[in-house]
Amino acid sequence: MTVALSRARLGLYILGRRDVFEACYELRPAFEQLFQRPDKLMLVTGEMWPSQRLIASESGEVPGQACMEGVEHLGQFVYQMTNTKVKQLEAEQNPGGAGLMAIEEAPADEAGDQEVGEGDPDSVAAETEG
């Protein structure tokens, strides 16, 4: 951790429990400086690397700013951004509005052709109970 702190010129993301880092005696001097700043990750929705915006003053609000409340929230945010980007790329590849090719349904088998347990959830339950 000390090496990461000493080499971080452009920024550093530290994900973890604040109370654990506060309890570490060896890292206390470095983290005292870090704890003077906000400890929530702030992201700008829709922003991709490299950013075209200028660094805002510390008190200034950035349009589209989203505060990450935890690692789970960050994961959800990344998942939603990825889905949005995939849909955007699909729309660009299919400009006529034609979606992906639909999969045709296979014709239903006659009742006599089905084996026990296929398509009938009650028969599966009966097999597992016995």
C-alpha positions in Angstrom: 0.0 0.0 0.0 2.9 2.4 0.8 4.3 1.9 -2.7 1.0 2.5 -4.3 0.5 5.7 -2.4 4.0 6.9 -3.3 3.6 6.2 -7.0 0.1 7.5 -7.5 0.6 10.7 -9.6 -2.7 10.8 -11.4 -4.9 9.4 -8.7 -5.6 6.3 -6.7 -8.8 4.4 -6.0 -8.8 2.6 -2.6 -11.7 0.3 -2.1 -12.1 -1.1 1.4 -13.4 -0.5 4.9 -12.4 2.8 6.3 -12.2 1.6 9.9 -9.7 -1.1 8.9 -7.4 1.4 7.3 -7.8 3.8 10.3 -6.7 1.0 12.6 -3.4 0.3 10.7 -0.7 2.1 12.5 1.9 1.9 9.7 -0.4 3.7 7.2 -1.8 6.3 9.6 0.3 9.3 8.4 -0.7 8.7 4.8 -4.3 8.1 5.5 -4.6 11.1 7.7 -4.1 13.2 4.6 -6.5 11.1 2.6 -9.2 11.2 5.3 -9.3 15.1 5.0 -11.0 14.6 1.6 -14.4 13.1 0.8 -14.3 9.3 1.0 -17.0 8.5 -1.6 -16.3 7.7 -5.2 -17.9 10.3 -7.5 -18.5 9.3 -11.1 -20.0 11.3 -14.0 -22.7 9.3 -15.9 -22.0 8.8 -19.6 -18.4 10.0 -19.3 -15.9 7.8 -21.1 -12.1 7.9 -21.0 -10.4 10.3 -22.0 -12.6 12.9 -20.4 -13.1 16.2 -22.2 -14.2 18.2 -19.1 -12.0 20.3 -17.0 -11.3 19.5 -13.3 -14.0 21.3 -11.3 -13.2 23.2 -8.2 -13.6 21.2 -5.0 -16.9 22.9 -4.1 -18.4 22.8 -7.6 -21.0 20.4 -8.8 -20.5 18.5 -12.0 -23.6 17.7 -14.1 -24.4 14.0 -14.2 -22.4 13.3 -11.0 -23.3 10.1 -9.2 -22.0 9.1 -5.7 -21.1 5.5 -5.2 -22.3 4.3 -1.8 -20.3 1.1 -1.8 -18.7 -1.7 -3.8 -22.1 -3.3 -4.6 -23.5 0.1 -5.8 -20.4 0.5 -8.0 -20.9 -3.0 -9.5 -24.6 -2.2 -10.3 -23.5 1.1 -11.9 -20.9 -0.5 -14.1 -23.4 -3.2 -15.1 -26.0 -0.6 -16.1 -23.4 1.4 -18.0 -22.3 -1.7 -19.9 -25.9 -2.7 -20.8 -26.5 0.9 -22.1 -23.4 0.8 -24.2 -24.2 -2.6 -25.7 -27.7 -1.4 -26.6 -26.2 1.7 -28.2 -23.8 -0.3 -30.2 -26.5 -2.7 -31.4 -28.6 0.3 -32.4 -25.7 1.7 -34.4 -25.2 -1.7 -36.2 -28.9 -2.0 -37.0 -29.9 1.6 -38.1 -33.2 0.5 -39.7 -34.6 -0.5 -36.3 -34.5 -4.2 -37.1 -33.5 -6.0 -33.9 -31.6 -9.2 -33.7 -33.0 -12.0 -35.7 -35.8 -13.7 -33.8 -35.4 -17.4 -32.9 -38.3 -19.4 -34.2 -40.1 -21.6 -31.7 -39.8 -25.3 -32.3 -43.1 -27.0 -32.9 -44.6 -28.6 -29.8 -44.2 -32.3 -29.5 -47.3 -34.4 -29.2 -48.2 -35.5 -25.6 -47.2 -39.1 -26.4 -43.7 -38.2 -27.4 -42.7 -36.5 -24.2 -40.7 -38.5 -21.6 -41.6 -38.3 -17.9 -40.4 -35.0 -16.5 -40.2 -33.1 -19.7 -42.3 -30.0 -19.7 -44.4 -31.1 -16.7 -43.1 -29.5 -13.5 -45.4 -31.7 -11.3 -43.9 -34.9 -12.6 -40.4 -33.6 -11.8 -41.5 -32.7 -8.3 -43.0 -36.2 -7.9 -39.8 -37.8 -9.0 -37.6 -35.8 -6.5 -40.0 -36.4 -3.6 -40.0 -40.2 -3.9 
